[in-house]
Amino acid sequence: MTKIYDFIIVGGGSSGLVTANKLINKGFKVLVVEEGTRSNNLFFSMPAYWVKRLNGSTHLKFHKSVTQKQLNNRQHDIAQAKILGGGSSVNGMVYMRGKPSDYNKWETATGDKNWNWQSIEKNFIRLENNQRFNGEHHGINGPLNVSFSDYVAKGSELYIKTMQELGVPYNNDFNDGDQYGVGLMQYTIGNNKRCDAVSAFIKPIENNKNLEIKLRSLVTKIVIENKKAIGIEILTNGNIERVFGEEIILTAGSLITPKILMHSGIGDEKILSMYDIPIIENLKGVGKNLQDHHEVPVITHTKPGFGYFGQDRGLKMLLNGLQYVLFKTGPVNSIGVDCCSFINPENLSDPVDPKIKLYCVPFPYTDRDTTGVKQDHGLTLTPCIMNPKSRGEVTITSNNPKDRPAVNPNFLSNQDDLDLILNAVKLARKVLKTKPLSNIIIEESLPGNLIKEDKDLITYCKKMIKTNWHPVGTCKMSDDNDEMGVLNTKLQVKGIDKLRVFDVSMMPNIVAANTNAPAMAVADKATDIMLGD
């Protein structure tokens, strides 16, 4: 007899596990299908350990972007999680919600008040167990631990004082609806350990007989009959099988969710026809509207003793590890990025519209896209565009579901974005020349003192621009009049019954925040709406 689940969730990341938790607690039979594995490595729980895996890990899948003509034919590496827990298991743990105006734009785009700030803030609060704040904007009874870091580098403290020297006020809570200012960030850390979606949402229910989690399994397509989703096809150990459910929920992320839809016959008929995929629903917007935060680092060499260089190697690493294990103190409690500011680089006095997030990273920050920097005592300022106007896309490259999608981030394709990042890099250089931070700076490594003219800085920006790992928007929610909309406001795929998308590909516009916390809030909201039906 064929087993039929009440709900099948495709993707075991943050959105999927929030959804699974709520459905299990309502008594439903739920299957979660995840391409990656589950890790019980004790190192994963240490806040600082994520930096060790930035440039490669079995729990990361790197997508190579298509050639970016506007960036002098560069290609990017774009990392996505391949592990139960998704991004929450491998990310920098930053807990950030975004500006109220970001979500209010969702209401404007859809006409649905369920998606404005006032409404979705309740979902953030319900999920949260904040270790410091309790009140109008924060919760203390949720499963997701949120706290400040127990360790802050001296260089980070100097950055905070320097931004105040430039007139930017201190902000003790970026998540209460007012982002403007400089301050320490909050993290999904509790009791000095990473609080990922597995810890928060699966461990409390993992012995429930109604929950099944299928790992190392690639979902190749949605099974659809008469415009109704009835199941999925899964590739496991080289074998294809079908499993069936009353409702299918996609939470595979903004690069893979549209890919699955297209291989299932849902997407732009011109693209599907190219690969002889039978067209079930012609939705032109599938894979379009890709948005991502993107950033350019300004890297310096500093006096020793103000950052994290050398803390993760040799004897210092062993001593730091021992201090953490014995006393839960020391640098292992830090993710390596303690603070930031939300500002408008063109007007530091503007409290209404912070356009960038200026990270302070107290070491020479490099990854696969920014190589060639000498590792030494240093500090990096990284301006990141929060609400970019550039739009990219994700598309399939064949009718073989095992082939990766083509990803076109299209960074800096909009002139306003290019102007903004140029001004942001100039501001970062100004900050580094302002006391007290300037007291520890020995020299600017990148761009370097030889680069002074705007045209040379623009070339530098195009060479160094990279993802902040927050792709969204490729299955956007819209009203009925938007032909590029993929989902309605209940996050149902238009034209297909019993098929929904609960991940951040639903965003009409990106929010000014690291997207892990919004992904959870979206799933919490969407599950409420679904169960209300």
C-alpha positions as CSV (number, residue, x, y, z in Angstrom):
1,M,0.0,0.0,0.0
2,T,1.4,3.4,-1.0
3,K,2.2,5.7,2.0
4,I,0.7,9.1,1.7
5,Y,2.0,12.0,3.9
6,D,-0.1,14.9,4.9
7,F,2.8,17.2,3.9
8,I,6.0,16.8,2.0
9,I,8.6,19.5,2.6
10,V,11.3,19.7,-0.1
11,G,14.5,21.1,1.6
12,G,15.6,20.7,5.1
13,G,16.8,24.3,5.7
14,S,15.6,27.0,8.0
15,S,12.2,27.5,6.3
16,G,11.6,23.8,6.0
17,L,12.3,22.9,9.6
18,V,10.2,25.7,11.0
19,T,7.3,24.4,8.8
20,A,7.9,20.8,9.9
21,N,7.9,21.7,13.5
22,K,4.6,23.5,13.3
23,L,2.9,20.8,11.3
24,I,4.2,18.0,13.6
25,N,2.9,19.8,16.6
26,K,-0.5,20.0,14.9
27,G,-0.6,16.2,14.5
28,F,0.2,15.9,10.8
29,K,2.3,13.3,9.1
30,V,5.3,15.0,7.6
31,L,8.2,14.0,5.3
32,V,11.2,16.3,5.0
33,V,13.6,15.6,2.0
34,E,17.1,17.0,2.1
35,E,19.9,16.7,-0.4
36,G,22.6,17.0,2.3
37,T,23.5,15.0,5.4
38,R,23.1,15.7,9.1
39,S,26.2,16.5,11.1
40,N,26.7,15.9,14.8
41,N,30.2,17.4,14.8
42,L,30.7,19.1,18.2
43,F,32.8,21.8,16.5
44,F,29.7,23.0,14.6
45,S,28.2,24.3,17.8
46,M,31.2,26.6,18.4
47,P,30.3,30.1,17.2
48,A,33.8,30.8,15.7
49,Y,34.0,27.5,13.8
50,W,32.0,28.6,10.7
51,V,34.9,30.7,9.4
52,K,37.0,27.5,9.0
53,R,34.6,26.3,6.4
54,L,34.2,29.5,4.3
55,N,36.3,28.4,1.4
56,G,35.2,24.8,1.2
57,S,33.2,22.1,3.0
58,T,31.2,18.9,2.3
59,H,28.3,20.9,3.7
60,L,28.5,23.6,1.1
61,K,27.6,23.5,-2.6
62,F,29.3,26.2,-4.7
63,H,27.5,27.4,-7.7
64,K,29.6,29.1,-10.4
65,S,27.8,32.1,-11.8
66,V,27.5,32.7,-15.5
67,T,30.1,35.1,-17.0
68,Q,29.3,38.7,-15.8
69,K,29.9,41.0,-18.7
70,Q,29.3,44.1,-16.6
71,L,32.1,43.0,-14.3
72,N,34.7,42.6,-17.0
73,N,33.7,38.9,-17.5
74,R,34.1,37.7,-14.0
75,Q,32.4,34.7,-12.5
76,H,31.3,34.4,-8.9
77,D,31.3,31.5,-6.5
78,I,28.0,31.4,-4.7
79,A,27.8,29.0,-1.7
80,Q,24.6,27.3,-0.6
81,A,24.2,24.9,2.3
82,K,24.0,21.2,1.7
83,I,23.1,20.0,5.2
84,L,20.1,19.5,7.4
85,G,19.5,22.9,8.9
86,G,20.5,24.6,5.7
87,G,22.0,28.0,6.1
88,S,21.4,28.1,9.8
89,S,23.9,25.2,10.2
90,V,26.8,26.9,8.3
91,N,26.2,30.6,8.4
92,G,27.6,33.4,10.5
93,M,24.6,33.2,12.8
94,V,23.7,36.9,12.4
95,Y,20.1,37.5,13.6
96,M,18.7,40.5,11.6
97,R,15.1,41.3,10.6
98,G,15.3,44.3,8.3
99,K,13.5,47.6,8.0
100,P,9.8,48.0,8.3
101,S,9.7,49.6,4.9
102,D,11.0,46.4,3.3
103,Y,8.0,44.4,4.4
104,N,5.5,47.2,3.8
105,K,6.6,47.1,0.2
106,W,5.4,43.5,0.2
107,E,1.9,44.7,1.2
108,T,2.1,47.3,-1.5
109,A,3.0,44.7,-4.1
110,T,0.3,42.3,-3.1
111,G,-2.4,44.2,-1.3
112,D,-2.2,41.7,1.6
113,K,-1.7,43.1,5.1
114,N,-0.5,39.7,6.3
115,W,2.9,40.6,4.8
116,N,3.5,44.1,6.3
117,W,6.0,44.8,9.1
118,Q,3.4,45.0,11.8
119,S,2.1,41.6,11.0
120,I,5.3,39.6,10.3
121,E,7.1,41.1,13.4
122,K,4.7,39.0,15.5
123,N,6.2,35.9,13.8
124,F,9.7,37.0,14.6
125,I,8.7,37.6,18.2
126,R,6.9,34.2,18.5
127,L,10.0,32.2,17.3
128,E,12.5,34.1,19.5
129,N,14.0,33.4,22.8
130,N,16.1,36.5,23.3
131,Q,18.5,36.4,26.2
132,R,18.6,40.1,26.8
133,F,15.5,41.8,25.3
134,N,11.9,41.3,26.3
135,G,9.0,43.6,25.4
136,E,7.2,45.1,22.5
137,H,9.7,44.0,19.9
138,H,11.2,40.8,21.3
139,G,10.1,37.4,22.6
140,I,11.5,35.1,25.3
141,N,9.4,32.0,24.9
142,G,10.3,30.8,21.4
143,P,12.6,27.9,20.4
144,L,15.2,30.1,18.6
145,N,17.9,31.4,21.0
146,V,19.1,34.9,20.2
147,S,21.8,36.8,22.0
148,F,24.8,39.1,21.7
149,S,28.3,37.7,21.5
150,D,30.1,37.2,24.8
151,Y,33.4,38.3,23.2
152,V,34.1,41.5,21.2
153,A,37.5,42.3,19.6
154,K,39.2,45.6,20.5
155,G,39.2,46.6,16.8
156,S,35.4,46.3,16.8
157,E,35.1,48.6,19.8
158,L,37.3,51.2,18.0
159,Y,35.1,51.0,14.9
160,I,31.9,51.7,17.0
161,K,33.6,54.7,18.6
162,T,34.8,56.0,15.2
163,M,31.4,55.8,13.6
164,Q,30.1,57.9,16.5
165,E,32.9,60.3,16.0
166,L,31.5,60.7,12.5
167,G,28.1,61.5,13.8
168,V,26.4,58.1,13.6
169,P,24.4,57.3,16.8
170,Y,24.8,54.1,18.7
171,N,22.0,51.6,18.2
172,N,21.6,48.9,20.8
173,D,19.0,47.0,18.9
174,F,18.9,46.8,15.1
175,N,15.8,44.6,15.3
176,D,13.2,46.9,16.8
177,G,12.3,48.5,13.6
178,D,14.9,51.3,13.6
179,Q,18.1,50.2,11.9
180,Y,20.0,53.5,11.6
181,G,23.2,53.7,13.6
182,V,26.2,51.6,14.7
183,G,26.3,48.8,17.2
184,L,26.8,45.2,18.1
185,M,24.8,42.6,16.2
186,Q,22.6,39.8,17.6
187,Y,23.1,36.2,16.8
188,T,21.3,32.8,16.8
189,I,23.5,31.8,19.7
190,G,22.3,30.5,23.1
191,N,24.4,29.3,26.0
192,N,27.5,30.0,24.0
193,K,26.4,27.5,21.2
194,R,25.1,27.9,17.7
195,C,21.3,27.6,17.7
196,D,20.5,26.3,14.2
197,A,17.2,25.2,12.9
198,V,17.9,21.5,13.8
199,S,18.5,22.4,17.4
200,A,15.6,24.8,17.7
201,F,12.9,23.0,15.7
202,I,13.8,19.3,15.0
203,K,15.4,18.1,18.3
204,P,12.2,18.7,20.2
205,I,10.2,16.6,17.8
206,E,12.6,14.2,16.2
207,N,11.2,11.2,18.1
208,N,7.7,11.9,16.9
209,K,6.4,9.0,14.9
210,N,4.7,11.4,12.4
211,L,8.1,12.9,11.3
212,E,10.3,11.3,8.7
213,I,13.5,12.9,7.4
214,K,15.0,11.6,4.2
215,L,18.7,12.7,3.7
216,R,21.1,12.4,0.8
217,S,18.1,12.6,-1.6
218,L,17.8,14.9,-4.6
219,V,14.2,16.0,-5.6
220,T,14.1,15.8,-9.3
221,K,10.5,17.0,-9.9
222,I,7.1,17.6,-8.5
223,V,4.5,15.0,-9.6
224,I,1.5,16.8,-11.0
225,E,-1.8,15.4,-12.2
226,N,-4.6,17.7,-13.6
227,K,-2.8,20.8,-12.3
228,K,-2.6,19.3,-8.8
229,A,0.6,18.4,-7.0
230,I,0.3,14.8,-5.6
231,G,3.9,13.9,-4.8
232,I,7.6,14.2,-5.7
233,E,10.3,12.2,-7.5
234,I,13.4,11.6,-5.5
235,L,16.9,10.4,-6.6
236,T,18.6,8.4,-3.8
237,N,21.7,6.3,-4.4
238,G,21.1,6.3,-8.1
239,N,17.5,5.1,-7.8
240,I,14.4,7.1,-8.6
241,E,11.3,6.7,-6.4
242,R,8.1,8.5,-6.1
243,V,6.5,9.5,-2.7
244,F,3.1,11.1,-2.4
245,G,1.5,13.7,-0.2
246,E,-1.6,15.7,0.2
247,E,0.3,19.0,0.0
248,I,3.8,19.8,-1.3
249,I,5.9,22.6,0.2
250,L,9.1,23.8,-1.5
251,T,11.8,25.2,0.8
252,A,14.9,24.4,-1.3
253,G,16.0,28.0,-1.6
254,S,16.1,30.7,-4.2
255,L,18.5,28.8,-6.5
256,I,17.0,25.3,-6.3
257,T,13.3,25.9,-5.8
258,P,12.8,27.5,-9.3
259,K,15.0,24.8,-10.8
260,I,12.7,22.1,-9.4
261,L,9.6,24.0,-10.7
262,M,11.1,24.3,-14.2
263,H,12.0,20.6,-14.3
264,S,8.4,19.9,-13.2
265,G,7.0,21.8,-16.2
266,I,6.3,25.1,-14.3
267,G,8.0,28.1,-15.7
268,D,8.6,30.2,-18.9
269,E,7.3,28.1,-21.8
270,K,10.2,29.4,-24.0
271,I,12.8,28.0,-21.6
272,L,11.0,24.7,-21.0
273,S,10.5,24.2,-24.8
274,M,14.2,24.6,-25.3
275,Y,14.8,21.4,-23.3
276,D,11.7,19.5,-24.4
277,I,10.1,19.7,-20.9
278,P,6.3,19.3,-21.1
279,I,4.6,22.6,-20.1
280,I,2.1,22.3,-17.3
281,E,1.9,25.9,-16.3
282,N,3.4,28.9,-18.2
283,L,4.7,31.1,-15.3
284,K,7.2,33.5,-16.9
285,G,8.5,34.7,-13.5
286,V,10.0,31.4,-12.3
287,G,13.7,32.0,-11.8
288,K,13.5,35.7,-12.5
289,N,13.8,38.6,-10.0
290,L,17.0,37.2,-8.4
291,Q,18.3,39.7,-5.8
292,D,21.2,39.4,-3.4
293,H,23.1,41.6,-1.0
294,H,26.6,42.3,-2.5
295,E,29.6,43.8,-1.0
296,V,33.1,45.1,-1.6
297,P,35.9,44.7,1.0
298,V,38.4,47.4,2.0
299,I,41.2,45.6,3.7
300,T,43.9,47.0,6.0
301,H,47.1,45.9,7.8
302,T,46.9,46.9,11.5
303,K,48.9,46.8,14.7
304,P,48.7,43.5,16.5
305,G,46.3,42.8,19.3
306,F,43.1,44.3,17.9
307,G,41.5,41.5,16.0
308,Y,41.3,37.7,15.4
309,F,44.3,37.0,13.2
310,G,46.2,34.0,14.5
311,Q,43.6,33.1,17.0
312,D,42.5,30.0,15.0
313,R,45.9,28.3,14.6
314,G,48.7,26.7,16.6
315,L,49.0,27.1,20.3
316,K,46.6,30.1,20.4
317,M,43.9,27.9,18.9
318,L,44.4,25.2,21.4
319,L,44.4,27.6,24.3
320,N,41.3,29.4,23.0
321,G,39.5,26.1,22.6
322,L,40.4,25.0,26.1
323,Q,39.2,28.3,27.5
324,Y,35.9,27.9,25.7
325,V,35.4,24.3,26.8
326,L,36.3,25.0,30.4
327,F,34.8,28.4,31.0
328,K,32.7,29.3,27.9
329,T,34.8,32.5,27.5
330,G,37.2,33.9,25.0
331,P,37.4,34.4,21.2
332,V,35.6,31.1,20.3
333,N,32.4,32.8,21.4
334,S,32.7,35.3,18.5
335,I,31.7,34.7,14.9
336,G,34.6,37.0,13.9
337,V,32.3,39.9,12.9
338,D,31.1,41.7,16.0
339,C,29.4,44.9,14.8
340,C,28.2,46.9,11.9
341,S,26.4,50.1,11.0
342,F,23.3,50.8,8.9
343,I,23.9,54.1,7.1
344,N,23.4,56.1,4.0
345,P,27.0,56.7,2.7
346,E,25.8,59.7,0.8
347,N,24.3,61.3,3.9
348,L,25.4,60.0,7.3
349,S,22.7,62.1,9.0
350,D,19.9,60.3,7.2
351,P,18.0,58.1,9.7
352,V,15.2,57.1,7.4
353,D,16.9,55.2,4.6
354,P,20.1,53.3,5.5
355,K,21.3,52.1,2.1
356,I,24.3,50.0,3.2
357,K,25.4,47.7,6.0
358,L,29.0,48.5,6.8
359,Y,30.5,45.5,8.5
360,C,33.6,45.7,10.6
361,V,35.6,42.5,10.3
362,P,38.7,42.6,12.6
363,F,40.9,40.4,10.4
364,P,41.9,40.5,6.7
365,Y,38.6,39.0,5.3
366,T,39.0,36.9,2.2
367,D,37.1,34.1,0.6
368,R,37.1,32.3,-2.8
369,D,36.2,35.6,-4.6
370,T,38.8,37.7,-2.7
371,T,42.2,36.0,-2.8
372,G,45.7,37.2,-2.8
373,V,45.6,39.2,0.5
374,K,48.5,38.6,2.9
375,Q,47.2,37.1,6.1
376,D,48.4,39.3,8.9
377,H,47.0,41.4,11.7
378,G,44.3,43.5,10.0
379,L,40.8,44.9,9.8
380,T,38.3,44.8,6.9
381,L,35.4,47.2,6.3
382,T,32.9,45.7,4.0
383,P,30.1,47.9,2.7
384,C,27.1,45.8,1.6
385,I,24.2,47.1,-0.5
386,M,21.0,46.3,1.3
387,N,18.3,47.0,-1.2
388,P,20.0,46.6,-4.6
389,K,18.1,47.6,-7.8
390,S,20.0,45.1,-9.9
391,R,18.1,41.9,-10.9
392,G,19.4,38.6,-12.0
393,E,17.9,35.2,-12.8
394,V,18.2,31.5,-12.3
395,T,17.5,29.0,-15.2
396,I,18.0,25.4,-16.0
397,T,20.7,24.3,-18.4
398,S,19.2,21.0,-19.6
399,N,16.4,18.6,-18.9
400,N,18.6,16.6,-16.6
401,P,17.6,17.4,-13.0
402,K,21.1,16.4,-11.8
403,D,22.6,19.4,-13.7
404,R,23.1,22.6,-11.7
405,P,21.2,25.7,-12.7
406,A,22.7,28.7,-14.4
407,V,22.9,31.5,-11.9
408,N,23.2,35.1,-13.1
409,P,23.5,37.5,-10.1
410,N,23.9,40.5,-12.3
411,F,25.6,42.6,-9.6
412,L,26.1,46.3,-10.4
413,S,24.1,46.1,-13.6
414,N,22.1,49.0,-12.3
415,Q,23.9,52.3,-12.4
416,D,22.4,53.4,-9.0
417,D,24.0,50.3,-7.4
418,L,27.4,51.1,-9.0
419,D,27.2,54.7,-7.7
420,L,26.2,53.5,-4.3
421,I,29.0,51.0,-3.9
422,L,31.5,53.6,-5.1
423,N,30.4,56.1,-2.5
424,A,30.3,53.3,0.2
425,V,33.9,52.3,-0.5
426,K,34.9,56.0,-0.3
427,L,33.2,56.2,3.1
428,A,34.9,53.1,4.3
429,R,38.3,54.6,3.5
430,K,37.2,57.8,5.3
431,V,36.3,55.7,8.4
432,L,39.7,54.1,8.4
433,K,41.3,57.5,8.4
434,T,39.3,58.7,11.4
435,K,40.3,58.4,15.0
436,P,40.3,56.3,17.1
437,L,40.3,53.6,14.5
438,S,43.1,55.3,12.4
439,N,45.4,54.9,15.4
440,I,45.8,51.2,14.7
441,I,45.9,51.2,10.9
442,I,49.3,50.7,9.4
443,E,48.4,50.7,5.7
444,E,45.5,50.0,3.3
445,S,46.1,46.6,1.6
446,L,43.1,46.8,-0.8
447,P,42.3,48.8,-2.8
448,G,45.7,50.3,-1.8
449,N,47.0,53.8,-1.8
450,L,47.8,53.8,-5.5
451,I,44.1,53.7,-6.3
452,K,42.6,57.1,-6.0
453,E,40.5,58.1,-9.0
454,D,36.8,57.1,-9.3
455,K,37.4,55.2,-12.5
456,D,40.1,53.1,-10.8
457,L,37.9,52.5,-7.7
458,I,35.0,51.4,-10.0
459,T,37.3,48.9,-11.7
460,Y,38.3,47.7,-8.2
461,C,34.6,47.4,-7.2
462,K,33.9,45.3,-10.3
463,K,36.8,43.1,-9.5
464,M,36.0,42.5,-5.9
465,I,32.2,42.7,-5.7
466,K,30.8,39.4,-4.2
467,T,27.8,37.9,-2.7
468,N,26.8,38.2,1.0
469,W,25.1,34.7,0.5
470,H,21.5,36.0,0.6
471,P,19.8,35.2,-2.8
472,V,16.1,35.8,-2.8
473,G,13.1,36.5,-5.0
474,T,13.1,33.9,-7.8
475,C,9.5,32.8,-7.2
476,K,8.1,36.1,-6.1
477,M,4.8,36.6,-4.4
478,S,2.4,39.0,-6.2
479,D,-1.1,40.0,-6.8
480,D,-3.1,38.6,-9.6
481,N,-2.2,41.4,-12.1
482,D,1.6,40.8,-12.1
483,E,2.4,38.5,-15.0
484,M,5.9,37.9,-13.4
485,G,4.4,36.7,-10.1
486,V,4.8,33.1,-9.3
487,L,3.0,32.8,-6.0
488,N,-0.2,34.3,-4.6
489,T,-0.2,35.8,-1.1
490,K,-0.9,32.3,0.4
491,L,2.4,31.3,-1.2
492,Q,0.6,28.9,-3.5
493,V,2.1,28.4,-6.9
494,K,-0.3,30.1,-9.3
495,G,-2.3,27.6,-11.5
496,I,-1.2,24.6,-9.5
497,D,-3.2,23.2,-6.6
498,K,-1.6,21.8,-3.4
499,L,1.9,23.3,-4.2
500,R,3.4,26.1,-2.1
501,V,6.8,27.8,-1.6
502,F,7.8,28.8,1.9
503,D,11.4,29.9,1.4
504,V,12.9,33.3,0.6
505,S,12.4,32.9,-3.1
506,M,8.9,34.3,-2.3
507,M,10.3,37.8,-1.6
508,P,9.1,40.5,-4.1
509,N,12.0,42.6,-2.8
510,I,15.0,41.8,-0.7
511,V,15.0,42.9,2.9
512,A,17.8,44.9,4.6
513,A,18.9,41.9,6.7
514,N,20.8,38.7,6.7
515,T,18.1,36.4,5.5
516,N,18.1,33.5,7.9
517,A,15.8,35.1,10.5
518,P,13.4,36.4,7.8
519,A,13.3,32.9,6.2
520,M,12.1,31.5,9.5
521,A,9.5,34.2,10.0
522,V,8.2,33.8,6.5
523,A,7.8,30.0,7.0
524,D,6.1,30.6,10.3
525,K,3.7,33.1,8.8
526,A,3.0,31.0,5.7
527,T,2.2,27.9,7.8
528,D,-0.3,29.9,9.8
529,I,-2.0,31.0,6.6
530,M,-2.0,27.5,5.2
531,L,-3.5,26.0,8.4
532,G,-6.0,28.8,8.5
533,D,-7.3,27.5,5.1
